[in-house]
Amino acid sequence: MSNLLKRARTDIQIAKTLMTSDFNPTNDVMITDQAAYHIQQGIEKALKYQTEISGSDYKKIHNLIGLIYDVEKTGLEVSDELKAMAYQITDWEASSRYNDDFSVNQEDLLKAIRLYEELEKQILEKLENNLKKDS
């Protein structure tokens, strides 16, 4: 089994650290942009993990909409909130690093972190249920 979920958690932890006032006391937008990037990466890796543990190869893409589609084929229902933000969060992967006009607000970052945490919980519950069925 890969370390995708561990890597996803690490990305989210990095984002949370970048968002702290201790790390970013002046609310530097370039640091905030990096938090957005890591949140996108965390969600992407969690979705890929779900696809992988279901026995399928995940697509090597950054598009959360496509990854969500693949995850739902595994039987895991992704929240409507995450689906609604998927396009926006997908954009964080490149825009946060290359677009000088990129801007993301703290509220969206916090919401995306919450959505990641809900997704991870669903994935782990589904994994646990599948393990119980197999035993």
C-alpha positions as CSV (number, residue, x, y, z in Angstrom):
1,M,0.0,0.0,0.0
2,S,1.3,3.4,-0.8
3,N,1.9,6.3,1.5
4,L,-0.6,8.6,-0.3
5,L,-2.8,9.2,2.7
6,K,0.2,9.9,4.9
7,R,1.4,12.4,2.3
8,A,-2.0,13.9,2.1
9,R,-2.1,14.4,5.9
10,T,1.4,16.0,5.7
11,D,0.3,18.4,3.1
12,I,-2.7,19.5,5.2
13,Q,-0.4,19.9,8.3
14,I,2.0,22.0,6.2
15,A,-1.0,24.2,5.1
16,K,-2.2,24.6,8.7
17,T,1.3,25.6,9.8
18,L,1.6,28.1,7.0
19,M,-1.7,29.6,8.1
20,T,-0.7,30.2,11.7
21,S,0.1,33.7,13.0
22,D,3.4,32.4,14.4
23,F,4.6,31.3,11.0
24,N,2.9,34.1,8.9
25,P,2.4,37.0,11.3
26,T,2.0,39.6,8.5
27,N,-0.4,37.4,6.5
28,D,2.0,37.3,3.5
29,V,0.0,36.3,0.5
30,M,2.8,34.2,-1.0
31,I,2.8,32.1,2.2
32,T,-1.0,31.9,2.1
33,D,-0.8,30.9,-1.6
34,Q,1.5,28.0,-0.6
35,A,-1.1,26.9,2.0
36,A,-3.7,26.7,-0.8
37,Y,-1.3,24.6,-2.9
38,H,-0.8,22.1,0.0
39,I,-4.5,21.9,0.7
40,Q,-5.1,21.1,-3.0
41,Q,-2.4,18.5,-2.9
42,G,-3.8,16.9,0.3
43,I,-7.3,16.5,-1.2
44,E,-5.9,15.2,-4.5
45,K,-3.7,12.6,-2.7
46,A,-6.6,11.5,-0.5
47,L,-8.8,11.0,-3.5
48,K,-6.1,9.0,-5.3
49,Y,-5.6,6.9,-2.2
50,Q,-9.3,6.0,-2.1
51,T,-9.1,4.9,-5.8
52,E,-6.0,2.9,-5.1
53,I,-7.3,1.0,-2.1
54,S,-10.3,0.1,-4.1
55,G,-8.1,-1.8,-6.5
56,S,-7.9,0.7,-9.4
57,D,-5.1,2.7,-10.7
58,Y,-5.6,6.4,-10.1
59,K,-5.2,8.9,-12.9
60,K,-2.0,11.0,-12.7
61,I,-4.0,14.3,-13.0
62,H,-4.5,17.3,-10.7
63,N,-8.2,17.8,-11.6
64,L,-10.2,17.1,-8.5
65,I,-13.4,16.8,-10.6
66,G,-12.1,13.9,-12.5
67,L,-10.6,12.3,-9.4
68,I,-14.0,12.7,-7.5
69,Y,-15.7,11.0,-10.5
70,D,-13.3,8.0,-10.1
71,V,-13.7,7.9,-6.3
72,E,-17.5,7.8,-6.6
73,K,-17.1,4.7,-8.9
74,T,-15.5,3.0,-5.8
75,G,-18.7,3.5,-3.9
76,L,-17.6,6.4,-1.7
77,E,-20.0,9.3,-2.0
78,V,-18.1,12.6,-2.0
79,S,-19.8,15.5,-0.3
80,D,-21.7,18.1,-2.4
81,E,-19.7,20.8,-0.7
82,L,-16.4,19.3,-1.9
83,K,-17.9,18.8,-5.4
84,A,-19.0,22.4,-5.4
85,M,-15.5,23.6,-4.5
86,A,-13.6,21.1,-6.6
87,Y,-13.0,23.4,-9.6
88,Q,-11.8,26.2,-7.3
89,I,-9.5,24.0,-5.3
90,T,-8.1,22.4,-8.5
91,D,-7.1,25.9,-9.6
92,W,-5.0,26.3,-6.5
93,E,-2.5,23.6,-7.7
94,A,-1.0,25.9,-10.4
95,S,-2.3,29.3,-9.8
96,S,-1.0,29.4,-6.2
97,R,2.5,28.9,-7.6
98,Y,2.5,30.8,-10.9
99,N,-0.2,33.4,-11.1
100,D,0.8,36.7,-9.6
101,D,-2.8,37.8,-9.5
102,F,-3.9,34.7,-7.6
103,S,-5.6,35.4,-4.3
104,V,-7.4,33.1,-1.9
105,N,-9.2,34.0,1.3
106,Q,-8.7,32.4,4.7
107,E,-12.3,31.3,4.9
108,D,-12.0,29.2,1.7
109,L,-8.7,27.7,3.0
110,L,-10.4,26.7,6.3
111,K,-13.4,25.3,4.5
112,A,-11.2,23.2,2.2
113,I,-9.3,21.9,5.2
114,R,-12.6,20.9,6.9
115,L,-13.6,19.2,3.6
116,Y,-10.3,17.3,3.5
117,E,-10.8,16.1,7.1
118,E,-14.4,14.9,6.3
119,L,-13.1,13.1,3.2
120,E,-10.3,11.4,5.2
121,K,-12.8,10.3,7.8
122,Q,-15.1,8.8,5.1
123,I,-12.2,7.0,3.5
124,L,-11.0,5.5,6.8
125,E,-14.5,4.4,7.8
126,K,-15.0,2.8,4.4
127,L,-11.7,1.0,4.7
128,E,-12.5,-0.2,8.2
129,N,-15.9,-1.5,7.0
130,N,-14.3,-3.3,4.1
131,L,-11.8,-4.9,6.4
132,K,-14.6,-6.1,8.7
133,K,-16.5,-7.6,5.8
134,D,-13.3,-9.5,4.7
135,S,-12.7,-11.0,8.2
